[in-house]
Amino acid sequence: MNKSLYLVSLGCPKNLVDTEVMLAALEADGYQVVENPQEAHVLLVNTCGFIQSAAEEAVDVILELAAYKEEDPGKQLVVTGCLVQRYGKDLVTTLPEVDLFIGLDDFPNIASILNGKETLIAVKAGSATYLMDSSVPRRLATPFFRSYLKITEGCNNCCNYCMIPSIRGRLRSRRVADLVQEAQRLEASGVQELSLIAQDLCAYGQDAGMQDGLVTLLKALLAHTSIPWLRLLYLYPTGISNTLMQLMQEQPRILPYMDIPMQHVSDPVLRAMGRRYQRRQLDELLGRIRGALPHCALRSTFMVGFPGETAGNVQELVEALQAWQLDHVGVFAYQDEAECAAAKLAEKISETEKEERVEQVMAAQAEVSTKIMRKYIGSVQPVLVEGYSRESDLLLEGRTRFQAPDIDGCVYISAGQANAGDIVSLRVTEAHVYDLVGEVLEQEAGSI
């Protein structure tokens, strides 16, 4: 039997971890990954589907791969992930090109399902209940020196625009000891940077009655691993405790970086979104962080074009960004999701106006970012080297502690040499809107 595999993983890092689980299971069953879909017997797409644009992207990719199956009917087209969990059996009629659909509770068994081929669709109705543990193998799809640690599944926040609870289910936290075991295995494989991910890191352990569970987990990771960089992604604003900030003060291995999705700053919009805070609480939070961790880089995401949002609300957001001076900001346009409460709201914003608002906010943030990046010129920063630059083989590329992989800017290394995966000292010589340029200090130079 031909066991060649072509794989596409869409969506967020949490989805990528699921992809890594499937990859390990399939490789253990004898599958080999190929880079050309024409050469593959199995075409696998792990989909994102929690917003309409992601679902549309997934369908486009599925149809692109279906064209290869038309040329060679012996190929199998397999679709997994959030799109499957969200739409279930409806996909059988809307995407007849697909041979097999596998939902979020069954993807770890993909190898045995493929071997059996007894059903066209393997997905339980409703939201998922699966929670992985450290016994489940992963084959990293990231470079060997960085990885993600998914500490929970699901979410209890139930924002009015979000499909995650209905797709991924209620909050389910993994055990501290289990996460430590997985982190130790990742460290042994060479991981230098471990990014903790969840729908909301701050909620970790709440389903098990833990108070400040994230702090408990971080202390265990610090005690039982020596991974030099621990990064925190996705912190709900009201869950960031003084205890967490104190631990970050004391432990330089927890990077001075927080990803805090605020979504908006206008009280009426936040209320309509179902977010559990107001603008004054955001101001107070940022004041606490800056007081405790003055050099902490702050990232956030914001949604514009929510039903009922006014031009004044957008201007309020722009003024907040100018006042707050956040290091990294992502902005996206709201889209109706039929199953969500927000879809029923009146006062819809046109697509043209949404895009104009995205551009307005991003233009304001670009000015802020340029100013922030310039402050690094002349400083010496620890940088994790990623390898040769995506822009040119004449440059190396890396990231400072203040830049998360795949979502923030990078550092172009214009002089000096180093190995991919090294953490080196770099002097910053130039700054651009989102990226830096610098030189590796001579005493740390090696070869790549």
LINCOR-V164271 format. One line per field, one symbol per residue. ss: DSSP state (a for helix, b for strand, c for the rest). psi: psi as a letter, one per 30 degrees, with the letter a starting at -180 (. if undefined). burial: I if it has 16 or more other ideal C-beta (glycine too) atoms within 10 Angstrom, else O. Layout:
ss = ???
psi = ???
burial = ???
This chain:
ss = cccbbbbbbcccaaaaaaaaaaaaaaaacccbbcccaaaccbbbbbbccccaaaaaaaaaaaaaaaaaaaaccccbbbbbbaaaaaaccaaaaacccccbbbccccaaaaaaaaaaccccbbcccccccccccccccccccccccbbbbbcbbccccccccccaaaaacccbbccaaaaaaaaaaaaaccccbbbbbcccaaaccaaaccccaaaaaaaaaaaaccccbbbbccccaaaccaaaaaaaaacccbbbbbbcccbcccaaaaaaacccccaaaaaaaaaaaaaaccccbbbbbbbbccccccaaaaaaaaaaaaaacccbbbbbbcccccccaaaaccccccaaaaaaaaaaaaaaaaaaaaaaaacccccbbbbbbbbbcccccccbbbbbccccccccccbbbbbcccccccbbbbbbbbbccccbbbbbcaaacccc
psi = kjikkkkkklaleeeeeeeeeeeeeeefggkkklfkfffkekjkjjlkgfleeeeeeeeeeeeeffeeeeejfflkjkklaeeeeefbfffeefiffkekkkafffefgeeeeeeegfkfkikklallfkjllffjlkjkfllffklkjjfllakgehlfgkfeefefalkjklkeeeeeeeeeeeeffgkfkjjkllejeffkfefggkkheeeeeeeeeeeglgkejkkjkijkeffjleeeeeeeefjffjkikkjjjfelfkeeeeeefgkhlleeeeeeeeeeeeeeifgkkkklkkklgkkfkleeeeeeeeeeeeeehkekkkklkkkkjeflefffkahkkleeeeeeeeeeeeeeeeeeeeeeefffkflkkkkjkfakkfekffklkaklfgjlkffaaakkjfklllkkfkjlkkkkflkaefllklkkkefgkbl.
burial = OOOIIIIIIIIIIIIIIIIIIIIIIIIOOOIOOOOOIOOIIIIIIIIIIIIOOIIOIIIOIIOOIIOIIOOOOOIIIIIIIIIIIIIIOOIOOOIOOIIIIIIIIIIIOIIOIIOOOOOOIIIOOOIIOIIIOIOOOIOIOIIOIIIIIIIIIIIOIOIIIIIIIIIIIOIIIIOIOOIIOIIIOIIOOOIIIIIIIIIIIIIIIIOOOIOIIIIOIIOOIIOOIOIIIIIIIIIIIOIIOOOIIOIIOOOOOIIIIIIIIIIIIIOOIIOIIIIOIOIOOIOOIIOOIOOOIOOIIIIIIIIIIIIIIOOOIIOIIIOIIOOIOIIIIOIOIIIOIOOIOIOOIOOOIOOOIIOIIIOIIIOIIOOIIOOIIOOIOOOOIIIIIIOOIOOOOOOIIIIIIIIIIOOIIIIIIIIIOIOIIIIIIIIIOOIOOIIIIIOIOOOOOOOO
